[in-house]
């Protein structure tokens, strides 16, 4: 395997930024390869998945590129007052990767996942752009932005990103699930630890998808909001994505 850290200019956010990339190292497989876009949580950066899990070892032997972009604390959203991190992922990051790496440059070769803030971001982007993403796996996700806005420790920061009524924009995963084109529905899986403070977010989203009749996998496991949990369950995510990609 090869791990790269790439610095590039993100036009949508108007600044230099980084992505960490894991490349397959199989001389028999020349590509093009599918790509997993793996998103970080609120307090992390593009290096965190590679530093805090054994991701490199788990993807060894897989014909898969893993791209981990840095998205600050922006919730993978074009902020009401602030940087445009949704456009950054969908235009800057995917555009850069498809220009310079040997990728499958369409929906059948793109999957996405993440944890916490990145779990929200991955689910939102998969439901908002199902014509560009074929599979999503989210861990320990912040799905209920309205509930998070009510938290006085987060309200000021989140209101800059989402405004005061997040359901009015295109950033509410419940609304996006209800409106998604069923013919393009990505494969969906998400999980959460039973000791995680975001457990109710995930149970409510699971119930919402059930009411809508949207096929998905949802599981709860022992564990908290920590790297021990995510290091364990990223392996299940990789298997799910591999099935969706046919690799």
Phi, psi and omega in degrees: 000155175232136176244127179242147166242117187252129172262135181206167180266123178269103184300321184292331180254357176056048176199160171291142180210185186223158166220145173257134186231132171255124180254141176292151183231064181236107184298338181278343182247105186269355182091181005290158185247151167287163184233134168258118173268116188245117191259145183268172179270183191302316187261012189250187177217191186292342183272347197294318180298320181287331182276326189255355175231175175263040184305317181302318179291323183291329181267000179303130180088351178271136175280072191213133169267135176248124180244125182239098182275156172268126181232026176053220178249033191269003177056026175052042188225144170283104190295148173300318179222087182155194186292156182261081185280338173292312177298325179301314179292309189286334180253302187290307186290305181298322179298315179298312182300315182290334178284322193247350180241157183280077187255159165279114195266043175205182186308319185294348180244018181232126173229163186215151177198174179175177181235145175054245175303321178288335173292316174300311183300318182293319179292317180299313183292324179294321180281333181277331181233057183293344177282354183238351185223132185254352182202143178221138172226122181243140179243133169052050195273150169273095182264331185259089182294324179300319178295320179293325178297333180285347179281116184299338178284344183240345193299317183296314181294316183289327180292331175295326182276309191259347191079187184274340181230083186298333182293343181283341181262188180267035185241004181268113185294331177294316179292319179298321178297320180292332186257354185297145176291111185298335180289339180249011186305123177288160170294131188237131173216141171209158183213166179203149177283147182287346176254014183274134178294347178264012183302317182294328174303315185286320177297319180294321179291322175301314179295323178297315179295323176300315180297326179280349183073027180269122180296134178195166172248132175225132179222148171245140181227156172302137178146166183245194181270074186208173186287336174299318178294311186290326177296324178290313193267353171294334179294321176292324177298317180298321178295319179296314178296319180300320178296316180295327182274344183071038179242000000 
